[in-house]
């Protein structure tokens, strides 16, 4: 939600200007699923989660992926349809004894697009 005041000159002696409040909501074009990926540390095998990134924007491209928070690496696997890309996050380190007690590990992946 964006909100503020638009100040307009009236061209009159009084009032010289008026303030008009406004608010607007801008619909996004990007959809990421799952929104909060979790790697299940207690499941044997590779610790990988797939992430799908979609957009209604014409000519949509995903240019890269990185992880802002968490012990993960991220990559872009490629286009899966005209408006969707597959990305992947995987655990990039061996869990410490304390972490191995946990069921899952949350992270904060980021995908870059046009």
Secondary structure as UniProt FT lines:
FT   STRAND          2..9
FT   STRAND          17..24
FT   STRAND          30..33
FT   STRAND          38..40
FT   TURN            41..42
FT   STRAND          48..55
FT   TURN            58..59
FT   STRAND          62..69
FT   STRAND          72..81
FT   TURN            82..83
FT   STRAND          84..91
FT   HELIX           97..100
FT   STRAND          104..106
FT   STRAND          108..113
//
